[in-house]
């Protein structure tokens, strides 16, 4: 049994950010970027986190605690797919405890929580073994675990945002390379951008897998919408450079109107009504974050309009946030 060497036994905690995508989401799907040149997404990591703690267990068993707790004798017995495959991937066979905690509801809310968890777990496990893993390594390994080993549908933006943090332009090429370009802003523009953003929790969780599977099957039928969303990512960057909030809102609105076309499961009558009401009360644009179907409503709106929007969408819960620039990091090491 490959238990960690005695001099490497330690308690580790990682902290990994969730993310909000502005524009271009969906163009990171292989079905698009392998056929249409490249995908492009502008996304931001936020200061809402998933924490993963790993610790040497006093015996050779494995204890994994998330929404439930598993105690098993061998890696193969673990029911949580990502935990099982991350342990296998890094050659850890037993004698370990794994605990995860999320700042806010993470399952089915569109904030990239599945990938954030995998990135954070891999980071913690590497540190547990006495290894340093770079942001690039974490992103690539989490893509391998989720997309190649587990064969879960989806793109790559979540893994890269969780690993690198910040506000990023991510470009996805047909040779599977990913370009990570930080969005450089003056401090005054960064502050202005954040002040004009509003995040509201719908209280409606959903399973993104069938939405993404349906979306991936229909990429070629909706290629014009994907190409437009990719191009909007570059228009979005130009609007940020100008500090043009009106244009930022309009571009996000255009992106949402195109995204709604990609699958009937991305929006519904309730989401449409909520979005229209938000715009009637001052929102300049926005979207449902992630695959769609529920989760968080992400809006661009003038600060003076925030309270009116919140009051008229009183069934939704406002969530404060700021941008995270640290990415996945180890925040505690205890020998």
RABELDA-V17840 format. One record per residue. N is the residue number from 1. RES is the residue in three letters. SS is DSSP state (~ for helix, > for strand, _ for the rest). OMEGA is omega in whole degrees, 0 to 359 (NA if undefined). D_LAST is the distance of its C-alpha to the last C-alpha in whole Angstrom. Layout:
# RABELDA-V17840
n=(N:N)
res=(RES:RES)
ss=(SS:SS)
omega=(OMEGA:OMEGA)
d_last=(D_LAST:D_LAST)
This chain:
# RABELDA-V17840
n=(1:2:3:4:5:6:7:8:9:10:11:12:13:14:15:16:17:18:19:20:21:22:23:24:25:26:27:28:29:30:31:32:33:34:35:36:37:38:39:40:41:42:43:44:45:46:47:48:49:50:51:52:53:54:55:56:57:58:59:60:61:62:63:64:65:66:67:68:69:70:71:72:73:74:75:76:77:78:79:80:81:82:83:84:85:86:87:88:89:90:91:92:93:94:95:96:97:98:99:100:101:102:103:104:105:106:107:108:109:110:111:112:113:114:115:116:117:118:119:120:121:122:123:124:125:126:127:128:129:130:131:132:133:134:135:136:137:138:139:140:141:142:143:144:145:146:147:148:149:150:151:152:153:154:155:156:157:158:159:160:161:162:163:164:165:166:167:168:169:170:171:172:173:174:175:176:177:178:179:180:181:182:183:184:185:186:187:188:189:190:191:192:193:194:195:196:197:198:199:200:201:202:203:204:205:206:207:208:209:210:211:212:213:214:215:216:217:218:219:220:221:222:223:224:225:226:227:228:229:230:231:232:233:234:235:236:237:238:239:240:241:242:243:244:245:246:247:248:249:250:251:252:253:254:255:256:257:258:259:260:261:262:263:264:265:266:267:268:269:270:271:272:273:274:275:276:277:278:279:280:281:282:283:284:285:286:287:288:289:290:291:292:293:294:295:296:297:298:299:300:301:302:303:304:305:306:307:308:309:310:311:312:313:314:315:316:317:318:319:320:321:322:323:324:325:326:327:328:329:330:331:332:333:334:335)
res=(UNK:UNK:UNK:UNK:UNK:UNK:UNK:UNK:UNK:UNK:UNK:UNK:UNK:UNK:UNK:UNK:UNK:UNK:UNK:UNK:UNK:UNK:UNK:UNK:UNK:UNK:UNK:UNK:UNK:UNK:UNK:UNK:UNK:UNK:UNK:UNK:UNK:UNK:UNK:UNK:UNK:UNK:UNK:UNK:UNK:UNK:UNK:UNK:UNK:UNK:UNK:UNK:UNK:UNK:UNK:UNK:UNK:UNK:UNK:UNK:UNK:UNK:UNK:UNK:UNK:UNK:UNK:UNK:UNK:UNK:UNK:UNK:UNK:UNK:UNK:UNK:UNK:UNK:UNK:UNK:UNK:UNK:UNK:UNK:UNK:UNK:UNK:UNK:UNK:UNK:UNK:UNK:UNK:UNK:UNK:UNK:UNK:UNK:UNK:UNK:UNK:UNK:UNK:UNK:UNK:UNK:UNK:UNK:UNK:UNK:UNK:UNK:UNK:UNK:UNK:UNK:UNK:UNK:UNK:UNK:UNK:UNK:UNK:UNK:UNK:UNK:UNK:UNK:UNK:UNK:UNK:UNK:UNK:UNK:UNK:UNK:UNK:UNK:UNK:UNK:UNK:UNK:UNK:UNK:UNK:UNK:UNK:UNK:UNK:UNK:UNK:UNK:UNK:UNK:UNK:UNK:UNK:UNK:UNK:UNK:UNK:UNK:UNK:UNK:UNK:UNK:UNK:UNK:UNK:UNK:UNK:UNK:UNK:UNK:UNK:UNK:UNK:UNK:UNK:UNK:UNK:UNK:UNK:UNK:UNK:UNK:UNK:UNK:UNK:UNK:UNK:UNK:UNK:UNK:UNK:UNK:UNK:UNK:UNK:UNK:UNK:UNK:UNK:UNK:UNK:UNK:UNK:UNK:UNK:UNK:UNK:UNK:UNK:UNK:UNK:UNK:UNK:UNK:UNK:UNK:UNK:UNK:UNK:UNK:UNK:UNK:UNK:UNK:UNK:UNK:UNK:UNK:UNK:UNK:UNK:UNK:UNK:UNK:UNK:UNK:UNK:UNK:UNK:UNK:UNK:UNK:UNK:UNK:UNK:UNK:UNK:UNK:UNK:UNK:UNK:UNK:UNK:UNK:UNK:UNK:UNK:UNK:UNK:UNK:UNK:UNK:UNK:UNK:UNK:UNK:UNK:UNK:UNK:UNK:UNK:UNK:UNK:UNK:UNK:UNK:UNK:UNK:UNK:UNK:UNK:UNK:UNK:UNK:UNK:UNK:UNK:UNK:UNK:UNK:UNK:UNK:UNK:UNK:UNK:UNK:UNK:UNK:UNK:UNK:UNK:UNK:UNK:UNK:UNK:UNK:UNK:UNK:UNK:UNK:UNK:UNK:UNK:UNK:UNK:UNK:UNK:UNK:UNK:UNK:UNK:UNK:UNK:UNK:UNK:UNK:UNK:UNK:UNK:UNK:UNK)
ss=(_:_:_:_:_:~:~:~:_:_:>:>:>:>:>:>:>:>:>:>:>:>:>:_:_:_:_:_:_:~:~:~:~:_:_:_:_:>:>:>:>:>:>:>:>:>:>:>:>:>:>:>:>:>:>:>:_:_:_:_:_:>:>:>:>:_:_:_:>:>:>:>:_:_:~:~:~:_:_:_:~:~:~:~:~:~:~:~:~:_:_:_:_:_:_:>:>:>:>:>:>:>:_:_:_:_:_:_:_:_:_:_:~:~:~:~:~:~:~:~:~:~:~:~:~:~:~:~:_:_:_:_:_:_:~:~:~:~:~:~:~:~:~:~:~:~:~:~:~:_:_:_:_:_:_:_:~:~:~:~:~:~:~:~:_:_:>:>:>:>:>:>:>:_:_:_:_:>:>:>:>:>:_:_:_:_:~:~:~:~:~:~:~:~:~:_:>:>:>:>:>:_:_:_:_:_:_:~:~:~:~:~:~:~:~:~:~:_:_:~:~:~:~:~:~:~:~:~:~:~:~:~:~:~:~:~:~:~:~:~:~:~:_:_:~:~:~:~:~:~:~:~:~:~:~:~:~:~:~:_:_:_:_:_:_:_:_:_:~:~:~:~:~:~:~:~:~:~:~:~:_:_:_:_:>:>:>:>:_:_:_:_:_:_:_:>:>:>:>:>:_:_:~:~:~:~:~:~:~:~:~:~:_:_:_:_:>:>:_:_:_:_:>:_:_:_:_:_:>:>:>:>:>:>:_)
omega=(185:175:183:179:185:184:178:180:186:173:185:170:175:175:187:187:167:186:172:177:178:183:174:180:184:178:173:176:179:181:177:191:177:184:188:172:178:171:179:183:169:183:180:170:182:184:168:197:163:179:176:177:174:186:175:177:185:176:185:181:176:176:179:182:177:174:172:177:176:170:186:181:185:181:183:182:182:181:180:188:185:179:180:186:175:177:178:185:182:173:178:188:183:179:186:173:180:180:177:179:179:179:183:178:188:183:174:182:174:182:178:189:181:180:177:179:182:178:181:178:178:179:180:181:176:180:178:179:181:182:172:176:179:178:179:179:180:180:182:181:179:174:180:181:186:189:183:184:180:179:176:182:176:181:186:188:185:182:182:178:180:183:186:186:177:172:192:162:178:178:187:187:186:174:178:174:179:177:180:183:179:176:183:180:168:180:180:179:178:179:179:179:182:181:182:178:181:182:183:179:182:185:182:177:180:176:184:186:180:178:181:178:179:180:182:180:187:182:185:178:183:185:180:179:179:179:179:179:176:182:178:178:180:175:179:178:179:179:177:180:179:186:186:184:178:180:178:178:181:180:177:177:177:180:180:180:177:182:180:182:192:180:178:182:183:177:176:185:180:179:180:180:179:181:178:179:178:180:178:182:170:180:180:181:180:184:163:185:175:186:182:177:182:179:185:172:186:188:166:182:176:181:181:179:186:186:178:177:181:182:182:174:190:175:179:183:176:180:179:178:168:181:176:181:184:184:179:181:175:184:178:172:179:181:NA)
d_last=(22:20:16:13:13:11:9:8:7:5:6:9:12:15:18:22:25:28:31:35:38:41:43:43:41:42:43:40:41:42:45:46:45:46:49:50:48:45:43:42:40:39:36:34:30:30:27:27:24:22:19:17:13:12:10:10:13:14:17:19:20:19:19:20:21:23:27:27:24:25:23:24:24:25:24:28:28:26:29:27:28:26:23:25:26:22:21:24:24:20:21:18:20:18:16:14:15:16:17:20:21:24:26:29:31:30:32:35:35:36:33:31:29:29:28:25:23:23:22:19:18:19:17:14:14:15:12:10:12:11:15:16:19:22:24:27:25:23:27:28:26:26:30:30:28:31:34:34:32:33:36:35:38:37:37:34:34:31:29:30:30:26:25:27:27:30:34:35:38:37:40:40:42:44:42:39:37:36:37:34:36:35:38:38:40:41:39:42:43:39:40:43:42:39:42:44:42:41:39:40:39:42:40:41:39:40:39:39:39:43:44:42:44:47:46:46:49:51:50:53:55:53:53:55:52:49:51:52:48:47:49:49:45:47:49:46:45:48:48:45:46:49:47:50:49:52:51:48:49:52:50:47:50:52:48:48:52:51:48:50:53:50:50:51:48:47:49:51:54:51:49:52:54:50:50:54:54:51:53:56:54:53:50:51:49:46:45:43:39:38:41:43:44:42:39:39:42:41:44:46:48:49:47:50:50:47:48:51:49:47:50:52:49:48:46:44:40:40:36:35:33:32:31:28:28:24:24:21:18:14:14:10:7:4:0)
